Amino acid sequence: MQRKLTITVSDEVYHGLYRHVGRGHISRYVDELLRPLVVAHDDRAALYREAAADEEREREAMEWIEADLDEGVG
């Protein structure tokens, strides 16, 4: 479940987020940045399920694994 939150930041922080993270990605960036600080460690199973549901990250992880396997062969 997601909830909408309105926060106020300085112009410098806003422009830095926009420049470094990109439009449409700020919410996810902030969520991932704050999660380890505010979510109880007992909820790790839910975090792993959430990460596994992220198809793009799973694809990237498989690419890394396969690249490492390819480097060891030869």
Secondary structure, 3 states (H helix, E strand, C coil): CCCCCCCCCCHHHHHHHHHHCCCCCHHHHHHHHHHHHHCCHHHHHHHHHHHHHCHHHHHHHHHHHHHHHHHHCC
